[in-house]
Amino acid sequence: MESQSPGPQFKAFIQEYGERAFQFAYRLGGNAEEAKELVQEAFFRMYRHWDRFDQDRPMSAWYFKILRNLFLDGCRRYERRKGVSLDRTVPGVSEDVGTYADALPDYTETSLELLARQEKADEVRSVLDGLSYEHRAILSLVDMEGASYLDVERVLEIPLGTVRSRIARARTAFRKSFEQARRSEA
């Protein structure tokens, strides 16, 4: 069987999903530079293994699965080298920040609406960062990327029933953490 060239379909996919892929990678790792590298490597692997793509399945599910697996592989390599938990806070940084990327100052917005939206996004991101990897991944895919439960089943390689129960548990954990964060601010 002769392998097909990705061609225009691949270019259109990059244009359509580039930003969404970055947002997903950033939500998983919490670091913009690492997210860019993950997205680029995932697109490269997608291109290199184009002949393995099943045309009957959504290309986005295949891509997000590649991206997720690259992230998990990186976590495993880091864990083997450093032996530090990914849930651990960064030493010398306040507990509510967590990662170096979160400790960097945000760009100043000129509009009060944009500032309010950014504060809400930071609050949501902070709560999301405090959740387990499983909860972050499923909430990012379903609630932020709009992936269907069937797509999530393929990306995370878990049964549909597990997708449903995990999303329910993740939403409950997010809601509780969000409410706790709100109470501690008051």
N, C-alpha and C positions, 0 to 999 in steps of 0.2 A: 504494500500500500504506500503510495506516494504522499509525503507530508505536505500540507498546505502552508502557504506563506501567510502570515498574519495580515499584512497589507493595510488597507484603509480601515478595516474593522478594528484592528488593534489601535490605530491612531485615534479613531473616534472614541474608543473605550477610554483611553488615557485622558482625553479632553473631558469626557463626561464624568469620570470617576476620580480624577487626580486629587481634587480638593477633598472629596469625601474620604478617600483612602488616607490622606494626610490626617484628617480629623480623627479617624478611627485609630490610626497608629499612635497619634498623640495621646488619645484617651487611654490607650493601653499602657504606654510607657511614661507619659508625663514629661517628655523631653522633645522639643521641636527638632533639634538636629538629628537625633536618633530616629524620629518619626520620618524625616525626609529620606534618610538612608534606607530605612525599612521599605518605604514606598518605592523608591528607585530600584532596590534589589528585587522586590516582588514583581515589578513590571518587567525587569530583565528576565527573571525566571519564567514568567508567563510567556514572554516572547520566545525564549530558548526552548520551552517545552510546549509550544503551540500545537504540535501534532498530538499531544495527549488530551487536548480540550474536547470534551463531549459536547457537540453542537446542540444536543437535546436538553442541556442544562443551562441555567443562567450563567453568563460569563462573570457577573459580579460575585456570585457565590464562590466560583472557582478562585477568583482573584483574592477575595477576602480570606479564603481558607489558606492560600499561599502566604498572605500577609500575616495572618495569625500564627501560622507554623513558624515563620521566620522569627517573629517576636518570641515565641516560646523557646525556640532553639537558642536565641540570644540570651534569654533568661537562664537557661540551663548552663550555657557556657560560662556566663558570669558567675553563677552560683558555684560552679566547680572551681573557678579561679579565685574568687573572693570569699565565698562562704558567708555572704551577708544576705539576710532576708530582704526581699524587695518591699516588704511592708514596714520595714524599720525606718524611722525618721532620720534625716540627715543630721549628723552631729554638728552642733554649733548653730543650728537654725531652729527657730521657734517651732513648737509642735504643730501649730495650725498650718504651717507652710508645707513641710514634708520633703520636697525635692528641690534641687538647685534651680531648676527651671521655674518653679513656683516662687522662689525667693527673689527672682529678678523683678525690678519694678516694672509696672505696666506702662504702656504709652499713655500720655495724657490726652484725653479726648476733649474736643471743644464743645460738644453738645451735651447738655444735661441728660437727655434721653439716652445717648450712647453710653454715658458714664453709668447711669442706672442699670442699663442692660449689661454692661461689663461687670458691674458689681454682682449682679444676679448670676451671671455666667461663672464668675470666680467662686461664688458660694456653691453653686452646683458642682463645679469641677473639684472643689475641695472635698465635698461630701463624696463624690464619685471616686476620688483618689483614695479615700479611706476604706472603700469596699474591697472585697477580695477580687482577685483576677477574674474569677468566673462571673461574679456579679457585674463587674465593669464591662467585660466583653459582651455579655448578653444584653445589658442595658444599652450599650453603644450601638449594637447591631439593630435591635428592635426599636427602641424608642428614639434614637438619634439618627440612625441611617434609614429607618423605615423598612428594614428587611422583613420578609415574611418568616413565619415560624418554620416553613419547609426549607427556606434558604439557610436559616440559622442551624437547622438540623444537619445540613450538609457542611456548613462552615466549621461548626464546633464538633462535628462527628459524634453527636449524642442523639438518642431517640426522641421522637416528637413529644412524647409524654414528659420526658425530662426537660425539654425546652420549655414546655408550659409551666411545669412546677418550678423550674429554676428562675424563670422570668417573674413569677409571682413572688418567690422568696427574695429575689433581687430588688423588686419594687418595694417590698415591705422593709427590707434593710435600708434602702435609700431613704424612704419616708421617715423611718425612725431616726436615722442619722441627721437628716435635714432638720427635723423638729428639735433634736438635741442641740444642733448648732444654733438654731434660732433662739432657743431658751437661754443658751449660754451667752448670747450677744445681748440679751435684754437685761 
